């Protein structure tokens, strides 16, 4: 610019020519940033929005719409009573929940069933709040949930979609663990999946809970989704002669047309038990902090735990580290100085919790303690 005007320009930024030069530099810099962003969108690790949707479609994947909160409930009644899929219950806030699959009350007078909120989104279902039989079934007397539900989500986030894409590249295959995982995870309203196989000729214990896997079998743990859909997905992708594991059994009919009459198979998979996680957060007691600082910190912890803040949710068979929570707590407002964050399953005294392959981590506001020290 100095050369274009014949030289001798005052280079001070406060001058007219300085303002013109800095404005043009800013325009060029912004253009370069936009070009760099567009170039990076072809990398699945950084893609977002429409670009990420396009990359997903290469693998025949589409972004999931909002999902529903899933909760394990204990049904009480007369032994032998069948509570069919689609039966309704209600929590103390008036939210309606739908039974995900047929269950039969056992000889003890109880049975565990997976219920899902009829509405979508991150709606909490705290322990002991799912208590009303909304749709009467003769022989079914009561319902309650001993642990918190696994919260649903809004439209699948960038981080969650990329996590699912990365683990779903085998969606169109058959007979591999990745194929089973991808097919189940692609079902409507499935919140989390864990899959592993045991090729050995003996029972193998796996995970921190030493879950016993049968010889030559596949193990699939699922939160959310409909029992019949999950069983059909597993059966359609597993190898011939492969055994199953799990606490949920569903009958699947072979509709391939190779045999008549059509044979049926009993498919098993795991509905993981809820594992409540407790948090203890210590922050410096600064007089400039807002009066609702405790509520803000709890909301940040819950958002990070469930992936509502754009990160990945805590999952089945994973390790939960407190180090992942320092940044969101520090970001709730200015002047937040985090002293420590501890977690645990009975008391919050640890920096890491390992989740079993048959456990689904859950969190409620009541399990978070925030101390100003």
Kinemage of the C-alpha trace (Angstrom):
@kinemage 1
@onewidth
@group {chain A} dominant
@subgroup {mainchain}
@vectorlist {calphas} color= white
{ca unk a 1} P 0.000 0.000 0.000
{ca unk a 2} L 2.888 2.321 0.744
{ca unk a 3} L 4.318 1.629 -2.724
{ca unk a 4} L 0.923 2.126 -4.394
{ca unk a 5} L 0.649 5.619 -2.911
{ca unk a 6} L 4.188 6.597 -3.904
{ca unk a 7} L 5.873 5.960 -0.563
{ca unk a 8} L 6.235 8.066 2.543
{ca unk a 9} L 2.971 6.944 4.240
{ca unk a 10} L 2.738 7.184 8.008
{ca unk a 11} L 2.500 3.506 9.159
{ca unk a 12} L 0.620 4.340 12.353
{ca unk a 13} L -2.554 2.251 12.683
{ca unk a 14} L -4.506 5.259 13.965
{ca unk a 15} L -4.008 7.112 10.664
{ca unk a 16} L -6.515 6.813 7.771
{ca unk a 17} L -4.058 4.759 5.730
{ca unk a 18} L -3.303 2.609 8.769
{ca unk a 19} L -7.008 1.955 9.308
{ca unk a 20} L -7.451 1.063 5.624
{ca unk a 21} L -4.462 -1.292 5.681
{ca unk a 22} L -5.556 -3.088 8.885
{ca unk a 23} L -9.133 -3.442 7.591
{ca unk a 24} L -7.954 -5.018 4.350
{ca unk a 25} L -5.601 -7.315 6.266
{ca unk a 26} L -8.524 -8.403 8.468
{ca unk a 27} L -10.667 -9.140 5.387
{ca unk a 28} L -7.889 -11.235 3.825
{ca unk a 29} L -7.269 -13.057 7.118
{ca unk a 30} L -10.973 -13.840 7.500
{ca unk a 31} L -11.087 -15.160 3.930
{ca unk a 32} L -8.093 -17.395 4.610
{ca unk a 33} L -9.749 -18.701 7.752
{ca unk a 34} L -12.918 -19.551 5.825
{ca unk a 35} L -10.898 -21.389 3.163
{ca unk a 36} L -9.028 -23.320 5.863
{ca unk a 37} L -12.350 -24.221 7.508
{ca unk a 38} L -13.794 -25.495 4.216
{ca unk a 39} L -10.666 -27.555 3.530
{ca unk a 40} L -10.755 -29.083 7.021
{ca unk a 41} L -14.398 -30.091 6.562
{ca unk a 42} L -13.332 -33.001 4.354
{ca unk a 43} L -11.575 -34.527 7.392
{ca unk a 44} L -14.089 -36.549 9.465
{ca unk a 45} L -12.225 -35.566 12.633
{ca unk a 46} L -13.106 -31.881 12.108
{ca unk a 47} L -16.216 -31.952 9.905
{ca unk a 48} L -19.385 -30.318 11.203
{ca unk a 49} L -22.901 -29.542 10.043
{ca unk a 50} L -23.766 -30.332 6.426
{ca unk a 51} L -20.208 -31.470 5.678
{ca unk a 52} L -20.358 -34.030 8.493
{ca unk a 53} L -23.776 -35.203 7.307
{ca unk a 54} L -22.314 -35.754 3.826
{ca unk a 55} L -19.385 -37.789 5.181
{ca unk a 56} L -21.831 -39.865 7.220
{ca unk a 57} L -23.866 -40.681 4.133
{ca unk a 58} L -20.767 -42.247 2.545
{ca unk a 59} L -21.219 -44.954 5.208
{ca unk a 60} L -25.034 -44.941 4.829
{ca unk a 61} L -25.354 -43.129 8.162
{ca unk a 62} L -27.586 -40.197 8.982
{ca unk a 63} L -27.464 -37.982 12.039
{ca unk a 64} L -29.813 -39.262 14.723
{ca unk a 65} L -32.710 -37.061 15.783
{ca unk a 66} L -33.301 -36.363 19.464
{ca unk a 67} L -33.342 -39.478 21.669
{ca unk a 68} L -35.314 -40.359 24.793
{ca unk a 69} L -34.226 -40.989 28.353
{ca unk a 70} L -33.987 -44.706 29.153
{ca unk a 71} L -34.489 -46.108 32.643
{ca unk a 72} L -34.504 -49.573 34.177
{ca unk a 73} L -37.591 -50.140 36.302
{ca unk a 74} L -38.655 -52.873 38.694
{ca unk a 75} L -42.179 -54.125 38.032
{ca unk a 76} L -44.043 -55.829 40.873
{ca unk a 77} L -47.066 -58.103 40.576
{ca unk a 78} L -48.332 -61.634 40.217
{ca unk a 79} L -45.838 -64.221 38.993
{ca unk a 80} L -46.368 -65.103 35.332
{ca unk a 81} L -47.979 -61.794 34.397
{ca unk a 82} L -46.804 -60.570 30.991
{ca unk a 83} L -46.292 -56.817 30.685
{ca unk a 84} L -46.157 -56.262 26.911
{ca unk a 85} L -43.999 -53.869 24.940
{ca unk a 86} L -45.598 -50.452 24.646
{ca unk a 87} L -47.135 -50.489 28.136
{ca unk a 88} L -47.087 -47.040 29.740
{ca unk a 89} L -45.899 -45.760 33.116
{ca unk a 90} L -45.512 -42.248 34.497
{ca unk a 91} L -43.028 -40.453 36.733
{ca unk a 92} L -43.702 -37.905 39.447
{ca unk a 93} L -43.202 -35.019 36.996
{ca unk a 94} L -45.920 -36.339 34.703
{ca unk a 95} L -43.594 -37.709 32.013
{ca unk a 96} L -44.865 -40.827 30.239
{ca unk a 97} L -42.531 -43.811 29.752
{ca unk a 98} L -42.957 -46.734 27.345
{ca unk a 99} L -41.932 -50.357 27.982
{ca unk a 100} L -39.288 -51.323 25.394
{ca unk a 101} L -40.108 -55.051 25.262
{ca unk a 102} L -42.295 -57.870 26.580
{ca unk a 103} L -41.366 -58.916 30.132
{ca unk a 104} L -42.805 -61.579 32.427
{ca unk a 105} L -42.991 -61.116 36.186
{ca unk a 106} L -40.945 -63.866 37.818
{ca unk a 107} L -41.573 -66.189 40.748
{ca unk a 108} L -40.255 -63.522 43.123
{ca unk a 109} L -43.058 -61.212 42.049
{ca unk a 110} L -40.726 -58.787 40.274
{ca unk a 111} L -39.020 -58.256 36.931
{ca unk a 112} L -36.632 -55.631 35.537
{ca unk a 113} L -37.786 -53.819 32.387
{ca unk a 114} L -36.366 -51.072 30.181
{ca unk a 115} L -38.625 -48.022 29.854
{ca unk a 116} L -38.118 -45.009 27.599
{ca unk a 117} L -39.548 -41.520 27.837
{ca unk a 118} L -42.245 -40.911 25.243
{ca unk a 119} L -40.729 -37.455 24.706
{ca unk a 120} L -37.226 -36.820 23.407
{ca unk a 121} L -34.403 -34.765 24.852
{ca unk a 122} L -32.236 -34.721 28.002
{ca unk a 123} L -35.113 -35.196 30.461
{ca unk a 124} L -33.903 -36.476 33.855
{ca unk a 125} L -35.529 -39.439 35.589
{ca unk a 126} L -34.129 -39.531 39.116
{ca unk a 127} L -34.150 -42.697 41.196
{ca unk a 128} L -37.516 -43.454 42.778
{ca unk a 129} L -39.542 -41.128 40.523
{ca unk a 130} L -40.998 -43.614 38.008
{ca unk a 131} L -43.793 -44.794 40.300
{ca unk a 132} L -47.160 -44.752 38.529
{ca unk a 133} L -48.767 -47.539 36.484
{ca unk a 134} L -50.278 -45.394 33.740
{ca unk a 135} L -51.754 -48.259 31.721
{ca unk a 136} L -53.321 -50.957 33.868
{ca unk a 137} L -52.338 -54.574 33.180
{ca unk a 138} L -54.104 -57.280 35.260
{ca unk a 139} L -51.490 -58.757 37.600
{ca unk a 140} L -49.121 -55.782 37.409
{ca unk a 141} L -49.342 -53.799 40.640
{ca unk a 142} L -46.463 -51.344 40.934
{ca unk a 143} L -43.356 -49.848 39.318
{ca unk a 144} L -40.277 -48.053 40.606
{ca unk a 145} L -36.741 -47.278 39.465
{ca unk a 146} L -33.931 -47.926 41.913
{ca unk a 147} L -31.422 -45.822 39.955
{ca unk a 148} L -31.385 -42.757 37.727
{ca unk a 149} L -32.178 -43.121 34.057
{ca unk a 150} L -29.687 -42.579 31.246
{ca unk a 151} L -30.654 -39.196 29.852
{ca unk a 152} L -31.628 -38.770 26.237
{ca unk a 153} L -30.256 -36.047 24.010
{ca unk a 154} L -31.184 -33.412 21.511
{ca unk a 155} L -30.181 -33.915 17.866
{ca unk a 156} L -26.967 -35.966 17.724
{ca unk a 157} L -23.993 -33.715 18.399
{ca unk a 158} L -20.911 -33.376 16.186
{ca unk a 159} L -18.827 -35.379 18.680
{ca unk a 160} L -21.380 -38.177 19.109
{ca unk a 161} L -22.000 -38.492 15.357
{ca unk a 162} L -18.259 -38.766 14.666
{ca unk a 163} L -17.878 -41.329 17.472
{ca unk a 164} L -20.644 -43.442 15.938
{ca unk a 165} L -19.305 -43.021 12.383
{ca unk a 166} L -15.800 -44.046 13.432
{ca unk a 167} L -17.212 -47.190 15.023
{ca unk a 168} L -19.748 -47.919 12.265
{ca unk a 169} L -17.671 -48.294 9.126
{ca unk a 170} L -18.593 -52.006 9.036
{ca unk a 171} L -22.330 -51.300 8.977
{ca unk a 172} L -22.911 -53.069 5.656
{ca unk a 173} L -20.829 -56.147 6.428
{ca unk a 174} L -21.840 -59.377 8.127
{ca unk a 175} L -20.334 -61.665 10.726
{ca unk a 176} L -17.952 -59.186 12.362
{ca unk a 177} L -18.173 -57.518 15.735
{ca unk a 178} L -18.015 -54.094 14.117
{ca unk a 179} L -20.987 -54.948 11.926
{ca unk a 180} L -23.114 -56.009 14.894
{ca unk a 181} L -22.104 -52.906 16.849
{ca unk a 182} L -22.854 -50.553 13.951
{ca unk a 183} L -26.218 -52.127 13.109
{ca unk a 184} L -27.480 -51.976 16.695
{ca unk a 185} L -26.170 -48.437 17.241
{ca unk a 186} L -27.952 -47.306 14.077
{ca unk a 187} L -31.369 -48.235 15.524
{ca unk a 188} L -33.777 -45.518 16.558
{ca unk a 189} L -33.390 -44.164 20.102
{ca unk a 190} L -30.350 -46.302 20.987
{ca unk a 191} L -28.214 -44.221 23.369
{ca unk a 192} L -25.200 -46.469 23.861
{ca unk a 193} L -23.821 -49.846 22.730
{ca unk a 194} L -20.958 -52.054 23.873
{ca unk a 195} L -20.026 -55.184 21.911
{ca unk a 196} L -17.343 -57.826 22.381
{ca unk a 197} L -16.884 -61.465 21.375
{ca unk a 198} L -15.330 -64.557 22.953
{ca unk a 199} L -13.697 -66.808 20.332
{ca unk a 200} L -12.303 -69.154 22.994
{ca unk a 201} L -13.672 -72.617 23.731
{ca unk a 202} L -14.206 -71.742 27.397
{ca unk a 203} L -16.057 -69.124 29.415
{ca unk a 204} L -14.088 -65.869 29.659
{ca unk a 205} L -14.601 -63.191 32.301
{ca unk a 206} L -14.363 -59.642 30.970
{ca unk a 207} L -14.420 -56.106 32.333
{ca unk a 208} L -14.051 -54.822 35.872
{ca unk a 209} L -17.125 -56.801 36.944
{ca unk a 210} L -15.727 -60.046 35.459
{ca unk a 211} L -18.792 -60.614 33.327
{ca unk a 212} L -18.787 -64.326 32.281
{ca unk a 213} L -19.005 -64.687 28.493
{ca unk a 214} L -19.977 -68.104 27.146
{ca unk a 215} L -17.622 -69.926 24.792
{ca unk a 216} L -17.825 -68.914 21.116
{ca unk a 217} L -20.295 -66.132 21.819
{ca unk a 218} L -21.010 -62.481 21.237
{ca unk a 219} L -21.930 -60.007 23.956
{ca unk a 220} L -23.910 -56.852 23.198
{ca unk a 221} L -25.007 -54.341 25.853
{ca unk a 222} L -27.554 -51.713 24.823
{ca unk a 223} L -29.142 -48.653 26.432
{ca unk a 224} L -32.316 -47.450 24.734
{ca unk a 225} L -34.012 -48.862 21.660
{ca unk a 226} L -36.745 -51.482 21.357
{ca unk a 227} L -35.987 -55.064 22.430
{ca unk a 228} L -37.385 -56.660 19.274
{ca unk a 229} L -35.415 -54.326 16.979
{ca unk a 230} L -32.172 -54.933 18.879
{ca unk a 231} L -32.560 -58.713 18.796
{ca unk a 232} L -33.354 -58.690 15.074
{ca unk a 233} L -30.319 -56.517 14.355
{ca unk a 234} L -27.969 -58.821 16.282
{ca unk a 235} L -29.399 -61.968 14.680
{ca unk a 236} L -29.149 -60.519 11.173
{ca unk a 237} L -25.425 -59.756 11.509
{ca unk a 238} L -23.880 -62.442 13.747
{ca unk a 239} L -22.200 -65.565 12.336
{ca unk a 240} L -23.919 -68.948 12.158
{ca unk a 241} L -23.572 -71.018 15.324
{ca unk a 242} L -22.468 -68.063 17.451
{ca unk a 243} L -23.902 -68.106 20.998
{ca unk a 244} L -25.261 -65.111 22.910
{ca unk a 245} L -24.949 -63.526 26.358
{ca unk a 246} L -27.200 -61.217 28.310
{ca unk a 247} L -30.096 -60.749 30.693
{ca unk a 248} L -32.718 -60.064 28.001
{ca unk a 249} L -34.109 -62.799 25.710
{ca unk a 250} L -36.158 -62.113 22.574
{ca unk a 251} L -37.575 -64.575 20.044
{ca unk a 252} L -36.632 -63.763 16.441
{ca unk a 253} L -38.266 -65.424 13.435
{ca unk a 254} L -36.209 -66.293 10.361
{ca unk a 255} L -37.941 -64.533 7.465
{ca unk a 256} L -35.212 -65.256 4.915
{ca unk a 257} L -37.379 -67.798 3.118
{ca unk a 258} L -34.820 -70.617 3.122
{ca unk a 259} L -36.838 -72.786 5.498
{ca unk a 260} L -40.503 -73.608 5.944
{ca unk a 261} L -42.020 -73.451 8.429
{ca unk a 262} L -39.987 -70.437 9.453
{ca unk a 263} L -37.696 -71.332 12.385
{ca unk a 264} L -37.391 -69.126 15.466
{ca unk a 265} L -34.302 -68.289 17.504
{ca unk a 266} L -33.815 -66.932 21.017
{ca unk a 267} L -31.464 -63.960 20.919
{ca unk a 268} L -29.902 -62.631 24.120
{ca unk a 269} L -28.390 -59.241 24.841
{ca unk a 270} L -27.619 -57.203 27.952
{ca unk a 271} L -29.645 -54.386 29.415
{ca unk a 272} L -26.847 -52.975 31.623
{ca unk a 273} L -27.582 -52.103 35.221
{ca unk a 274} L -27.401 -48.436 36.167
{ca unk a 275} L -24.177 -47.371 37.875
{ca unk a 276} L -24.782 -44.073 39.712
{ca unk a 277} L -21.685 -41.872 39.727
{ca unk a 278} L -21.100 -39.361 42.542
{ca unk a 279} L -19.110 -36.134 42.226
{ca unk a 280} L -17.473 -33.884 44.817
{ca unk a 281} L -16.379 -30.504 43.444
{ca unk a 282} L -14.322 -28.059 45.517
{ca unk a 283} L -13.911 -24.483 44.297
{ca unk a 284} L -12.428 -21.402 45.905
{ca unk a 285} L -14.991 -19.321 47.798
{ca unk a 286} L -14.660 -16.043 45.886
{ca unk a 287} L -17.003 -13.171 46.758
{ca unk a 288} L -17.320 -12.287 43.072
{ca unk a 289} L -18.940 -15.616 42.192
{ca unk a 290} L -22.666 -15.479 41.337
{ca unk a 291} L -25.182 -16.546 43.960
{ca unk a 292} L -26.229 -19.546 41.838
{ca unk a 293} L -22.685 -20.860 41.382
{ca unk a 294} L -23.579 -24.265 42.881
{ca unk a 295} L -26.421 -24.769 40.379
{ca unk a 296} L -24.182 -23.627 37.504
{ca unk a 297} L -21.433 -26.091 38.428
{ca unk a 298} L -23.915 -28.963 38.754
{ca unk a 299} L -25.416 -28.141 35.352
{ca unk a 300} L -21.944 -28.107 33.764
{ca unk a 301} L -21.089 -31.506 35.278
{ca unk a 302} L -24.369 -33.027 34.065
{ca unk a 303} L -23.967 -31.540 30.571
{ca unk a 304} L -20.440 -32.949 30.260
{ca unk a 305} L -21.484 -36.353 31.644
{ca unk a 306} L -24.310 -36.743 29.111
{ca unk a 307} L -22.500 -35.141 26.175
{ca unk a 308} L -25.016 -32.310 26.028
{ca unk a 309} L -22.144 -29.800 25.797
{ca unk a 310} L -21.029 -31.231 22.444
{ca unk a 311} L -18.602 -33.814 23.819
{ca unk a 312} L -19.074 -37.602 24.066
{ca unk a 313} L -21.264 -38.975 26.848
{ca unk a 314} L -19.886 -41.354 29.480
{ca unk a 315} L -20.445 -44.881 28.192
{ca unk a 316} L -20.778 -48.571 28.997
{ca unk a 317} L -17.437 -50.219 29.745
{ca unk a 318} L -15.539 -46.922 29.734
{ca unk a 319} L -13.290 -45.134 32.228
{ca unk a 320} L -14.557 -41.865 33.691
{ca unk a 321} L -11.775 -39.369 34.498
{ca unk a 322} L -12.202 -36.262 36.631
{ca unk a 323} L -9.694 -34.440 34.422
{ca unk a 324} L -12.392 -34.153 31.742
{ca unk a 325} L -14.514 -31.982 34.051
{ca unk a 326} L -12.079 -29.233 35.055
{ca unk a 327} L -12.551 -27.255 31.843
{ca unk a 328} L -16.392 -27.181 31.833
{ca unk a 329} L -16.511 -26.274 35.538
{ca unk a 330} L -13.942 -23.512 35.050
{ca unk a 331} L -15.949 -22.133 32.131
{ca unk a 332} L -19.277 -21.661 33.960
{ca unk a 333} L -18.355 -18.091 34.900
{ca unk a 334} L -15.337 -15.878 35.479
{ca unk a 335} L -13.191 -16.232 38.603
{ca unk a 336} L -13.923 -19.946 39.093
{ca unk a 337} L -10.840 -21.560 40.658
{ca unk a 338} L -11.189 -25.334 40.867
{ca unk a 339} L -9.426 -26.889 43.852
{ca unk a 340} L -10.372 -30.510 43.113
{ca unk a 341} L -12.933 -32.781 41.469
{ca unk a 342} L -13.391 -36.320 42.792
{ca unk a 343} L -15.736 -39.120 41.761
{ca unk a 344} L -16.872 -42.521 43.005
{ca unk a 345} L -19.733 -44.982 43.102
{ca unk a 346} L -20.459 -44.868 46.839
{ca unk a 347} L -18.416 -41.843 47.924
{ca unk a 348} L -16.517 -39.403 45.731
{ca unk a 349} L -12.885 -40.074 46.640
{ca unk a 350} L -11.330 -41.121 43.301
{ca unk a 351} L -9.999 -39.488 40.156
{ca unk a 352} L -11.111 -42.362 37.891
{ca unk a 353} L -13.985 -44.865 37.842
{ca unk a 354} L -13.977 -47.916 35.577
{ca unk a 355} L -17.429 -48.889 34.293
{ca unk a 356} L -18.235 -52.566 33.766
{ca unk a 357} L -19.360 -53.963 30.425
{ca unk a 358} L -22.703 -54.725 32.097
{ca unk a 359} L -23.088 -51.266 33.653
{ca unk a 360} L -24.429 -47.963 32.305
{ca unk a 361} L -23.158 -44.859 34.146
{ca unk a 362} L -25.861 -42.476 35.345
{ca unk a 363} L -25.835 -39.117 37.096
{ca unk a 364} L -28.406 -36.985 38.881
{ca unk a 365} L -28.106 -33.537 40.441
{ca unk a 366} L -28.492 -35.047 43.912
{ca unk a 367} L -25.254 -37.034 43.414
{ca unk a 368} L -23.166 -33.881 42.882
{ca unk a 369} L -21.747 -32.053 45.897
{ca unk a 370} L -20.260 -28.585 45.347
{ca unk a 371} L -18.184 -27.134 48.171
{ca unk a 372} L -16.904 -23.538 48.410
{ca unk a 373} L -13.591 -23.763 50.268
